[in-house]
Amino acid sequence: MEVIRIYPENPNPKEINKVVNVLKEGGLIVYPTDTVYAIGCDALNVRAVERICRLKGINPQKVNLSIICYDLSNISQYAKVNNEHFKLMKKNLPGPFTFILPTHSNLPKIYKNRKTVGIRVPDNSIIREIVHQLENPVLTTSVRDEDEILEYTTDPELIAEKYENDVDIVINGGYGGIEASTIVDCSEDDAFIVREGKGKLIW
């Protein structure tokens, strides 16, 4: 496991490339977002997705999986979105939101158990640049803490200690946040907020 320092203001292309190569080989990474630190992999690599599900104790038949896209230009490859919901997403992204949408047939079967997928476009240049270079979305699931007081681990060095045997790279992008994304369900005709988080939705 390697810890890589990447600065969000000016992500080093060489370091980004190193992370992308690990993802292409099916590796797992820990990275910063605009909310909390997260664990991810190439979202289209089923074996890597299964590794994360095992690591986090996630049952993909019972829990929505979420992916990070670079922007909204290729969203229709992974999810079905109507015009109204697209306008809503465009107003709020990039930002600290997860939009739940019906799954598109392009996504691997593991996503289709729930018929919906979470879409994120975080306001964080590190992970967005990784997704851009990878040319695939990245699966995202937050790094949670077993501590009852602190729900999310914010220190990348402590995260690296915790996951040193489970992931290939931990990106140190500075201290993370403690508030998760706001979840907006757009799987039906009328969008509604499932969980209030860091993002204040503009309707």
Salt bridges, closest charged atoms under 4 A:
GLU2 OE2 - LYS18 NZ 3.18
GLU15 OE1 - LYS18 NZ 3.62
ASP34 OD1 - ARG120 NH2 2.57
GLU84 OE2 - LYS87 NZ 3.76
GLU146 OE1 - LYS162 NZ 3.14
GLU151 OE2 - ARG144 NH2 2.18
